[in-house]
Each structure stands twice: as C-alpha cells, then as structure tokens.
Amino acid sequence: MKNVHRKGCAAMEQYFDEITENFGFGTMRLPVKDGHVDLDQFRDMVDVFMKAGFHYFDTAHGYMDTESEPAVKACLTDRYPRESYVLTDKLTTSYFSKEEEIRPFMEKQLELCGVDYFDFYLMHAQYAEVYEKFKKMHAYETALQMKKEGKIRHFGISFHDKAAVLDRILTEQPGIEVVQLQFNYVDYEDSGIESRLCYETCRKHHKPVFVMEPIKGGSLVNLPGEARAVFAALGQEDGKPEQSPASYAIRFAAGFDGIAMVLSGMSTIEQLRDNIRFMKNFRKLSAKELEAVGKVRDIFLSQKLIPCTACRYCTSGCPKQIDIPEFFSCMNAKKQFNDFNSGWFYYMHSQRGGKASDCIGCGQCEKSCPQHLPIRELLRDIAAEFEKPQENE
C-alpha cells in the first residue's frame, strides 16, 4: 500500500496527487448501541474501509457526545500504523473561552485520538461571529505554531457562512491550506448556504475543498417516492442495476474540480459498502444523471422541509434537553409523507427530554446551528402541530 504521508510536496495540490482516493469516513454519525458508540461495529467498518483502499478519517471533540475521538483511538489508531491513515480533527468554539485554554485542549485531542500529530487540523464551523472570537483569542496563531512543532501537518477551516465572509477569512488568513464546505446538489444554489459561491471563492484563492454533508445529513437518501422514481428510471433506461440515492449525491459533490475529499458520515456497514461500491472506481455523473439530479432537487425543494442535517450541535447546550433534530425529523415526516406515526414518535422523543413547548427561547441552539435555522420559531410550529390533545391521547 502506498504511504499516504509521502513528504516533500510544495503545494497542497501536489499533496492530494499523492492520495489516490477522494472519499473519507466522517465520524459524526457512528453506529450506536445502548446509547453509546458501537465499537464492535465501528471496528468492522474501519477494517472494511481500509481494506478497500481508503484511509481518510474526520473527527471532532463534540461528535457523538464526545465519544468520537476515543472511538477513533480504539478502532483505528490503536490498531493501524500511523503512516497508514489520514486523520483530521478540529477546534470547536464551545470548548474554550480564553486563549490559554486552546493549546491544552488541542493536546488533549491528540491524546484522546492516540496520535502524536494530526494530518489536518481545522478551525471548526467558522462564521462571522465565531471567526471574531478565534481572532481575538489567537486561535489561528496557536494552531499554526503547533504546525511548526509538527503536531499538525496541514491547517484549514470548516466553514458555515456566506461567500463574502469566506473571502474575507481566506484573505486575512493566508496560512489556511484547505477549506471544508457543506456542498450538495440541494444547497448548491441555496441563498442561505451559498454552496456554489463558497466553492468558487475557494477556487479563487486556490484552496482545495473538503466536502461535508454531501447527502445533507441523510435527507438526500430518504427521498420522496416521486424523486426515487426519477433515479430508478435511469437504471431502467440503461439496463443497469438501480443505484442508491446516496451514490448520486456523493458523486455530484466529488465531480467538481478542486474537490479533494468527500466525507460520508456512515452509521452502518451496509451504508459503508454501498459508498465504497461507487467510490472505489469513481466516475463523474453523466449529463443524463445530472439532469435527473436537477429533477430530484426540484422535487425535494417543493417539499419545503426543515433543512436540518442532524449534526446535533444544538442539543448539547439546551437547558431543557429538547431533542431538536428528532422533532425536526418528525415534522418533516409529517410534511413529506403525511406520516400519522410521526405524532407517536414525537411523543416518544419528548418523554426522553423536553417537549417543543418547553423551549424558553434562550437562543443557545441558534448560535450553534451551522444551517442558521430559526429553531425557536420552528419549535413553536412543532408544538402547535404535535401537542394538540388528540395527538397524544
């Protein structure tokens, strides 16, 4: 197997020329058993992923309620030679409140992951307000110093804001080597996400792009029947087996110039095997497939669903322990499929924490939401829909 850390590259593009695959394992949505990461299943998934010739893993301290980093250690770094995989971690705003806390936190992450260095380290979920905090506390300078010390190989950001903000950050921070963006066929022209404009900004600054949320938190897998029929028709026309909705979403993202890595947050070994099947010998979407993707996008957008990706950043600081992503899922199921069981699932989820109507309007969730959703307003709508007396009696 080729050493994925071949040195001596003068530019990031050359670095990525040394890595044959463009598909990575995101560890935000790992398999769960009894409320914790299922290490046995994750271990099996790591082995299948590595055996298939893929080596890139992405984590962050808050993923899986802080279990992701230790799971990576137990299932990957304790079991494979350091030169055989590429590991990315991130500095998240909620884990430091002053400059002196940044370096100890980063060193703790190295320990939790069981490594001496990170291949990539990203300033996490940068948007205008968070960026100002990172600047004030010299987070960028601290990370770049750790790069000089060899504890970080490559430095970058993950980003959730408008293209103008990204342009400003890339102009002010020339040490950034790579940008991780939310990028999928639904958000491509979205005026709130600005996927295309952010991608074009990265190209303008000659920064390779890592893609997160290529299937929008699973939303582009659980498609309405009309949209699924569009993709099914492609196989019928070509006489080939039907491809999964995930295959079209991930291949869409991976097909753009300058996309160095596409992450998939896989929760089952079946999802993993499906992703490997179409990324092992990657090919861009054909003109016919791109046309089908456009039709599916229009159908998806007509549903007017809550564009939550279930990242769960909103739940950790909720004083009422409201399971916001699950409530959004119930609301979307009601809209998308007129699913009468959604009321029952809402009731079940509300027994494990607060109801939507328990929201005190503190706004903590909205500050941490990468999609910039009006969560408080949406919770009021959900309470009105599901907390009618007839729903739960």
C-alpha positions, 0 to 999 in steps of 0.5 A: 500500500502506498504511504499516504504521508509521502513528504516533500510536496510544495503545494497542497495540490501536489499533496492530494496527487499523492492520495489516490482516493477522494472519499473519507469516513466522517465520524459524526454519525457512528453506529450506536448501541445502548446509547453509546458508540458501537465499537464492535461495529465501528471496528468492522467498518474501519477494517472494511474501509481500509481494506478497500483502499481508503484511509481518510478519517474526520473527527471532532471533540463534540461528535457523538457526545464526545465519544468520537475521538476515543472511538477513533483511538480504539478502532483505528489508531490503536490498531493501524500504523500511523503512516497508514491513515489520514486523520483530521480533527478540529477546534470547536468554539464551545470548548474554550473561552480564553486563549490559554485554554486552546493549546491544552485542549488541542493536546488533549485531542491528540491524546484522546485520538492516540496520535502524536500529530494530526494530518489536518487540523481545522478551525471548526464551523467558522462564521462571522461571529465565531471567526471574531472570537478565534481572532481575538483569542489567537486561535489561528496563531496557536494552531499554526505554531503547533504546525511548526512543532509538527503536531499538525501537518496541514491547517484549514477551516470548516466553514458555515457562512456566506461567500463574502465572509469566506473571502474575507477569512481566506484573505486575512488568513493566508496560512489556511491550506484547505477549506471544508464546505457543506456542498450538495446538489440541494444547497448548491444554489441555496441563498442561505448556504451559498454552496456554489459561491463558497466553492468558487471563492475557494477556487479563487484563492486556490484552496482545495475543498473538503466536502461535508454533508454531501447527502445533507445529513441523510435527507438526500437518501430518504427521498420522496417516492416521486424523486426515487422514481426519477433515479430508478428510471435511469437504471431502467433506461440503461439496463443497469442495476438501480443505484442508491440515492446516496451514490448520486449525491456523493458523486455530484459533490466529488465531480467538481474540480478542486474537490479533494475529499468527500466525507460520508458520515456512515452509521452502518456497514451496509451504508459503508459498502454501498459508498465504497461500491461507487467510490472505489472506481469513481466516475463523474455523473453523466449529463443524463444523471445530472439532469435527473439530479436537477429533477430530484432537487426540484422535487425535494425543494417543493417539499419545503422541509426543515433543512436540518442535517442532524449534526446535533450541535444544538442539543448539547447546550439546551437547558431543557434537553429538547431533542431538536433534530428528532422533532425536526425529523418528525415534522418533516415526516409529517410534511413529506409523507403525511406520516400519522406515526410521526405524532407517536414518535414525537411523543416518544422523543419528548418523554426522553427530554423536553417537549417543543413547548418547553423551549424558553427561547434562550437562543443557545441552539441558534448560535450553534446551528451551522444551517442558521435555522430559526429553531425557536420559531420552528419549535413553536410550529412543532408544538402547535402541530404535535401537542394538540390533545388528540395527538397524544391521547 
